Amino acid sequence: MMWAMCEPVQRAEEDGQTMGEPLGSLFGRPRAEVEAAFPDRESVVCPICQVEPRRFAVDFQGLSLARCPTCRLELHSPRPTLEQMARAVYGEHYHRADEAPADARHRRQYGRQVDRLEQLQPAGRRLLDVGCGAGAFLRFGRERGWDVEGTDYVLTPWARESGARVWEGELPLVEFGGARFDVVRFNHVLEHTRDPLSELRAARSVLSPGGVLLIGVPNLAGASLRVKSWQSRLGLKGKRWRHYAALHHLWFFTPATLSRLVETAGFEVAHWETPVLALSRGPRLAYDRLVERLRTGGILDLYARAV
């Protein structure tokens, strides 16, 4: 069985917690069930420094969190094999038909991203959406007048029905027949991939000169996630390190570590921000605006150019 390493449209959340887990998900289940599903673990080296990371914690489900001693990139290591993850985590229920159209919160996020892309790339409108999932952004981008195409490890029926051109497979292995794109987008995808550096180098190889890279990931340096990390270290959380969502995520980024990874892949960072996807009303709205201004939100959007 293979799976879709793609944007979980209804499950992205500003503070790094997962929500709306698919039926039958192992997330939140007892440690014994997770260990039974993942009897084999594999060690991973830092893709930037090529050194062994050091484990700093084990989460409530028995999953190992590690950190590169050189660049401080955090990762899941040793981690379950991808074959076991395909069987136990990413199944046929990981995406749903109701995710094909974007909800109001994600339309706001997508609109913000497209506005920024049109500022950075005013002349080109051909975009490759890596990990296109149920195809919500494929549809939204076409509404905005973009020529949007997509890839996914395994394509969902809803992505195939979007009207966009789509390819199946991991990005480094997809053959595009010489096609070039003005933008390559990874929205809540890179943290799920086997090797994020290889993914970004593959993206650079299909970008047109001056092309733009967009990456959206959970922000490990966000204020809410920092508080949850301290609570976990001090033993104040019943389910320690749950906010890392290590069952799904293999890599955990801050603005500093994501910038370094992007630069290692041959890009130059142009802009980054921490958007709040669902703005509140009343007094809470002022707080949300402050979080965006201080760039301390739980979602990190980074834009870069190929150099």
Secondary structure, 3 states (H helix, E strand, C coil): CCCCCCCCCCCCCCCCCCCCCCCCCCCCCCHHHHHHHCCCEECCCCCCCCCCCEEEEECCCCCEEEECCCCCCEEECCEECHHHHHHHCCCCCCCCHHHCCCCHHHHHHHHHHHHHHHHHCCCCCEEEEECCCCCHHHHHHHHCCCEEEEEECCCCHHHHCCCCCEEECCHHHCCCCCCCEEEEEEECCHHHCCCHHHHHHHHHHCEEEEEEEEEEEEECCCHHHHHHHHHHHCCCCCCCCHHHCCCCCCEEECHHHHHHHHHHCCEEEEEEECCCCCCCCCHHHHHHHHHHHHCCCCEEEEEEEEC
